[in-house]
Amino acid sequence: MLYSELFTAHLKQLKTGELSTAVEVLIEKAFAVSRTQFWIRKNQPIRDAGGLRKFRRYFRRLLADEPLAYILKEKEFFGEKFMVTPAVLIPRPETELLVEKTLDILGKKPARILDIGAGSGNISIVVALKSRARITAVEASGPAMRVLKKNIARFGMQERVRPLAADFFPKKTRSFHAIVANPPYLSRKDWDALPPGIKCFEPRTALLAGTEGTEALKKIVARAPEYLLPGGHLLLEIGQGQLRAVRAFLKAAGLKETEHVRDYRGIARVIIACR
Ligand SMILES: C[S@@+](CC[C@H](N)C(=O)[O-])C[C@H]1O[C@@H](n2cnc3c(N)ncnc32)[C@H](O)[C@@H]1O
């Protein structure tokens, strides 16, 4: 069989809406070739039996709805490749908005940042790479913490990003210039409606936050003033339709909303407040 025949035969098996690039990417991973090498070899017969077995295994997982990022064990976020396993949420493009806003606020000044619910460490690590901030990356899940530590080491960020196992906030109160969080924010109803690719593979504890979806956001907002310096910022990623509820939490905590940002679908996705 030629590489081009393998490619077209498997492309045909994908459901509509799925990308042809997934097949290409899996061929590249299974046969350990670059995109250019794949296109050069397109009309050559496949002689790598091990590569072929690997490709078939990967493809079966793709057909069973497993996200491509878990099969590849990595996901690009803000132009950087992060290790991901089913212990962590796959970084989403919307979260880049949260990081952009955090970087705008930080500028080039040294700062102390608290990242709540760090997961793979995507937010903490990009902020560390692109600013002079030091970050405390809080994560409650043990398996997610192992991935977080691996990513910190992968980027050589051990001096700048400190992983901390805690329930939202560090035990010792310390003042931060900013708190950033992409917490779980799906309601029970949102969770029930998720496609199987997310619901069966991504960690429930990273997504679901009580009946209304605002449980984690409420807890974070309520305690944020204890951990923020005067003038410090709280930056939160929120779910569809949660702006009003989060505004009420901010008001109750005495924090002042400075801005909210809509994502490419027009959904209020990031809310920023100041102490
Ligand atoms: C939506 S994911 C975000 C992951 C990552 N920051 C990102 O943006 O892709 C939420 C994360 O919060 C963590 N988490 C949930 N409850 C927590 C708690 N009480 N304390 C700390 N982390 C928590 C989850 O394990 C998960 O890694």
The ligand as an SDF file (V2000), in Angstrom:
LIG
                    3D

 27 29  0  0  0  0  0  0  0  0999 V2000
  -11.2260   24.4700   33.0820 C   0  0  0  0  0  0  0  0  0  0  0  0
   -9.8020   23.6330   33.7160 S   0  0  0  0  0  0  0  0  0  0  0  0
   -8.5570   24.8020   33.2720 C   0  0  0  0  0  0  0  0  0  0  0  0
   -7.2020   24.2080   33.0390 C   0  0  0  0  0  0  0  0  0  0  0  0
   -6.1890   25.1930   32.4520 C   0  0  0  0  0  0  0  0  0  0  0  0
   -5.9540   26.3070   33.3460 N   0  0  0  0  0  0  0  0  0  0  0  0
   -6.6710   25.7130   31.1050 C   0  0  0  0  0  0  0  0  0  0  0  0
   -6.9900   26.9020   31.0320 O   0  0  0  0  0  0  0  0  0  0  0  0
   -6.7230   24.9480   30.1410 O   0  0  0  0  0  0  0  0  0  0  0  0
  -10.0160   23.8420   35.4550 C   0  0  0  0  0  0  0  0  0  0  0  0
   -8.9230   23.2600   36.3310 C   0  0  0  0  0  0  0  0  0  0  0  0
   -9.2490   23.5690   37.7020 O   0  0  0  0  0  0  0  0  0  0  0  0
   -8.9180   22.4500   38.5030 C   0  0  0  0  0  0  0  0  0  0  0  0
   -9.7320   22.5470   39.7240 N   0  0  0  0  0  0  0  0  0  0  0  0
  -11.0210   22.1950   39.9070 C   0  0  0  0  0  0  0  0  0  0  0  0
  -11.3980   22.4190   41.1790 N   0  0  0  0  0  0  0  0  0  0  0  0
  -10.3160   22.9360   41.8170 C   0  0  0  0  0  0  0  0  0  0  0  0
  -10.0760   23.3810   43.1540 C   0  0  0  0  0  0  0  0  0  0  0  0
  -11.0200   23.3280   44.0910 N   0  0  0  0  0  0  0  0  0  0  0  0
   -8.8510   23.8720   43.4500 N   0  0  0  0  0  0  0  0  0  0  0  0
   -7.8820   23.9170   42.5060 C   0  0  0  0  0  0  0  0  0  0  0  0
   -8.0440   23.5090   41.2300 N   0  0  0  0  0  0  0  0  0  0  0  0
   -9.2500   23.0300   40.8890 C   0  0  0  0  0  0  0  0  0  0  0  0
   -9.2490   21.2610   37.6270 C   0  0  0  0  0  0  0  0  0  0  0  0
   -8.6060   20.0850   38.0880 O   0  0  0  0  0  0  0  0  0  0  0  0
   -8.7680   21.7550   36.2660 C   0  0  0  0  0  0  0  0  0  0  0  0
   -7.4190   21.4280   36.0630 O   0  0  0  0  0  0  0  0  0  0  0  0
  1  2  1  0
  2  3  1  0
  2 10  1  0
  3  4  1  0
  4  5  1  0
  5  6  1  0
  5  7  1  0
  7  8  2  0
  7  9  1  0
 10 11  1  0
 11 12  1  0
 11 26  1  0
 12 13  1  0
 13 14  1  0
 13 24  1  0
 14 15  1  0
 14 23  1  0
 15 16  2  0
 16 17  1  0
 17 18  1  0
 17 23  2  0
 18 19  1  0
 18 20  2  0
 20 21  1  0
 21 22  2  0
 22 23  1  0
 24 25  1  0
 24 26  1  0
 26 27  1  0
M  CHG  2   2   1   9  -1
M  END
$$$$
